């Protein structure tokens, strides 16, 4: 009898400590505030540099394509389909259209999720909307053929209580705290760093924003960014 109770307790403990018992990492539903599509636009029929039947170029963003961050220089993620393009461009501008950050870099053309880091020299400014643009340069001689995605990034301030709690928490709990605060970029960046050790949470996060179709795509390395 005592042995049976002990085994039951051990079984419950094993379940509680298993990866499946970890709290789901989900991002709250997006607001009605809209932005351009997070999947590719641009290009001309018959002159497409993306392989036929490939998934589209996609920004890893909430469904309204508005990302929030607490960092001056957030990290972005994009799904790159199989493409004949050899270069890509990433641009951030302010609401008046003035350049905040402009970079162009080489890509391998193999499909996967690419991490694009904004350098520390860039400061988005708190409480401000910025517009970002990521494009595959299909034909350098005719940029109208670019395949691109666009959206907004907003840098918000977090209070000291939350900041301190995040700093004192392990990585997965940090991601959960950022998600509850609706701060997308840091939530996604941490989930990507933990993808190998916590694949369920990566899947749950992308599923919560409608990106489950690309959750299993590999992470691919980026490149040397050439700023302009």
C-alpha positions as CSV (number, residue, x, y, z in Angstrom):
1,X,0.0,0.0,0.0
2,X,2.8,2.4,1.0
3,X,4.7,1.4,-2.1
4,X,1.7,2.1,-4.3
5,X,1.3,5.6,-2.8
6,X,5.0,6.3,-3.3
7,X,4.8,5.3,-7.0
8,X,1.8,7.5,-7.4
9,X,3.6,10.5,-5.9
10,X,6.6,9.9,-8.1
11,X,4.5,9.6,-11.2
12,X,2.8,13.0,-10.4
13,X,6.1,14.6,-9.7
14,X,7.5,13.3,-13.1
15,X,4.5,14.8,-14.9
16,X,4.9,18.1,-13.1
17,X,8.6,18.2,-14.0
18,X,8.2,17.1,-17.6
19,X,8.4,19.6,-20.5
20,X,4.7,19.1,-21.3
21,X,3.8,20.5,-17.9
22,X,5.5,23.8,-18.7
23,X,3.0,26.6,-19.0
24,X,2.0,27.3,-22.6
25,X,3.8,30.2,-24.3
26,X,1.1,32.1,-26.1
27,X,0.8,35.7,-27.3
28,X,-2.4,37.6,-26.5
29,X,-4.8,38.3,-29.4
30,X,-3.7,41.3,-31.5
31,X,-5.6,44.5,-31.4
32,X,-7.7,45.8,-34.3
33,X,-4.9,48.2,-35.2
34,X,-4.0,47.2,-38.7
35,X,-0.8,47.2,-40.9
36,X,0.2,45.8,-44.3
37,X,0.1,42.1,-44.8
38,X,2.9,40.1,-43.1
39,X,3.2,37.9,-46.2
40,X,4.9,39.0,-49.4
41,X,3.7,41.6,-51.8
42,X,5.2,43.2,-54.9
43,X,6.8,41.5,-57.9
44,X,5.3,40.9,-61.3
45,X,3.5,37.8,-62.6
46,X,5.9,35.7,-64.7
47,X,9.0,37.4,-63.2
48,X,8.9,36.0,-59.6
49,X,12.2,35.2,-57.9
50,X,10.4,32.9,-55.4
51,X,10.2,29.2,-56.3
52,X,6.7,28.1,-57.5
53,X,4.6,26.5,-54.8
54,X,6.9,27.8,-52.1
55,X,5.5,29.4,-48.9
56,X,5.5,33.2,-49.3
57,X,8.1,35.5,-47.7
58,X,6.6,36.0,-44.3
59,X,7.3,38.3,-41.3
60,X,7.1,36.5,-37.9
61,X,4.7,39.0,-36.4
62,X,1.3,39.0,-34.6
63,X,-1.7,38.9,-36.9
64,X,-2.1,42.7,-37.2
65,X,1.6,42.9,-38.3
66,X,2.4,45.4,-35.5
67,X,5.4,44.4,-33.3
68,X,6.1,45.8,-29.9
69,X,9.5,46.0,-28.2
70,X,11.1,47.4,-25.1
71,X,14.5,47.6,-26.7
72,X,16.1,50.4,-28.6
73,X,17.3,48.0,-31.3
74,X,15.0,45.0,-31.5
75,X,15.5,41.7,-33.4
76,X,13.3,40.7,-36.3
77,X,12.6,37.3,-37.8
78,X,11.5,36.5,-41.4
79,X,10.7,33.3,-43.2
80,X,12.7,33.3,-46.4
81,X,11.3,31.0,-49.1
82,X,13.4,29.2,-51.7
83,X,14.5,32.0,-54.0
84,X,16.8,33.0,-56.8
85,X,17.4,36.4,-55.2
86,X,20.9,36.7,-53.8
87,X,20.4,39.9,-51.8
88,X,17.9,41.3,-49.4
89,X,17.2,44.8,-48.0
90,X,15.9,45.8,-44.5
91,X,14.8,49.3,-43.9
92,X,13.3,51.1,-40.9
93,X,11.8,54.6,-41.4
94,X,9.9,57.1,-39.2
95,X,6.3,58.2,-39.9
96,X,7.6,61.0,-42.1
97,X,9.5,58.6,-44.2
98,X,13.0,59.5,-43.0
99,X,15.4,56.7,-42.8
100,X,16.2,55.3,-39.3
101,X,18.1,52.3,-40.5
102,X,18.9,50.9,-44.0
103,X,20.9,47.8,-44.7
104,X,21.5,45.4,-47.6
105,X,23.0,41.9,-47.4
106,X,23.6,38.7,-49.2
107,X,21.2,35.7,-48.7
108,X,21.8,32.0,-49.6
109,X,18.4,31.4,-51.2
110,X,17.6,28.4,-49.1
111,X,14.3,28.4,-47.2
112,X,14.2,29.0,-43.5
113,X,13.6,31.5,-40.7
114,X,16.2,34.3,-40.7
115,X,17.1,36.4,-37.7
116,X,17.8,40.1,-38.5
117,X,19.4,42.1,-35.7
118,X,19.2,45.9,-35.6
119,X,22.7,47.2,-34.5
120,X,23.2,48.8,-31.1
121,X,24.0,52.1,-32.8
122,X,20.3,52.4,-33.7
123,X,17.7,53.8,-31.2
124,X,14.1,53.6,-32.1
125,X,13.0,56.0,-29.5
126,X,10.4,55.3,-26.8
127,X,6.7,55.8,-27.5
128,X,7.2,56.0,-31.3
129,X,5.9,54.1,-34.3
130,X,8.4,53.0,-36.9
131,X,7.7,51.4,-40.3
132,X,9.9,48.5,-41.4
133,X,10.3,47.0,-44.8
134,X,12.0,43.7,-45.7
135,X,12.5,42.8,-49.4
136,X,14.1,40.2,-51.6
137,X,15.9,42.0,-54.4
138,X,14.8,39.9,-57.3
139,X,16.4,42.1,-60.0
140,X,18.8,44.8,-58.9
141,X,18.1,46.6,-62.2
142,X,14.4,46.7,-61.6
143,X,13.5,47.1,-57.9
144,X,9.8,47.1,-58.8
145,X,10.1,43.3,-58.9
146,X,11.2,43.0,-55.3
147,X,9.2,40.7,-53.1
148,X,8.6,42.4,-49.8
149,X,6.8,42.6,-46.5
150,X,6.1,45.7,-44.4
151,X,4.8,46.5,-40.9
152,X,5.1,48.6,-37.8
153,X,7.3,48.4,-34.7
154,X,6.4,50.3,-31.6
155,X,8.8,50.8,-28.7
156,X,7.0,50.9,-25.4
157,X,8.2,51.6,-21.9
158,X,7.9,48.9,-19.2
159,X,7.7,49.8,-15.5
160,X,10.6,49.1,-13.2
161,X,8.7,46.4,-11.3
162,X,8.2,44.3,-14.4
163,X,11.8,45.0,-15.6
164,X,13.2,43.8,-12.3
165,X,11.0,40.7,-12.4
166,X,12.2,39.9,-15.9
167,X,15.8,40.4,-15.0
168,X,15.5,38.0,-12.1
169,X,13.6,35.2,-14.0
170,X,15.0,32.3,-16.0
171,X,14.7,32.7,-19.8
172,X,11.4,30.8,-20.4
173,X,9.7,32.8,-17.6
174,X,11.1,36.0,-19.2
175,X,9.4,35.1,-22.5
176,X,6.1,34.5,-20.6
177,X,6.4,37.8,-18.8
178,X,7.1,39.6,-22.1
179,X,4.1,37.9,-23.8
180,X,1.7,38.9,-21.0
181,X,2.9,42.5,-21.4
182,X,2.3,42.2,-25.2
183,X,5.9,42.8,-26.0
184,X,6.4,40.7,-29.2
185,X,10.0,41.1,-30.3
186,X,11.6,40.0,-27.0
187,X,9.1,37.1,-26.6
188,X,10.0,35.7,-30.0
189,X,13.7,36.3,-29.6
190,X,13.8,34.3,-26.4
191,X,11.6,31.6,-27.8
192,X,14.0,31.3,-30.8
193,X,17.0,31.0,-28.5
194,X,15.2,28.2,-26.5
195,X,13.8,26.4,-29.5
196,X,16.1,23.4,-29.3
197,X,15.5,22.9,-25.5
198,X,11.8,24.0,-25.5
199,X,10.4,23.2,-29.0
200,X,6.8,23.0,-27.6
201,X,6.9,26.6,-26.5
202,X,8.2,27.7,-29.9
203,X,5.4,25.8,-31.6
204,X,2.8,27.2,-29.2
205,X,4.0,30.8,-29.6
206,X,3.8,30.7,-33.4
207,X,0.5,28.9,-33.4
208,X,-1.0,31.6,-31.1
209,X,-0.4,34.2,-33.8
210,X,-1.4,32.0,-36.8
211,X,2.1,31.0,-37.9
212,X,2.0,27.3,-37.2
213,X,2.6,26.5,-40.8
214,X,6.2,27.7,-40.6
215,X,7.0,26.7,-37.0
216,X,8.9,23.6,-38.1
217,X,11.1,25.5,-40.6
218,X,14.8,25.6,-39.8
219,X,16.5,28.7,-38.4
220,X,19.1,29.9,-40.9
221,X,22.0,32.2,-40.2
222,X,21.9,35.7,-41.5
223,X,24.8,37.6,-42.9
224,X,27.0,40.7,-42.7
225,X,24.8,43.7,-42.8
226,X,25.9,46.6,-45.0
227,X,24.5,49.8,-43.6
228,X,23.8,52.8,-45.8
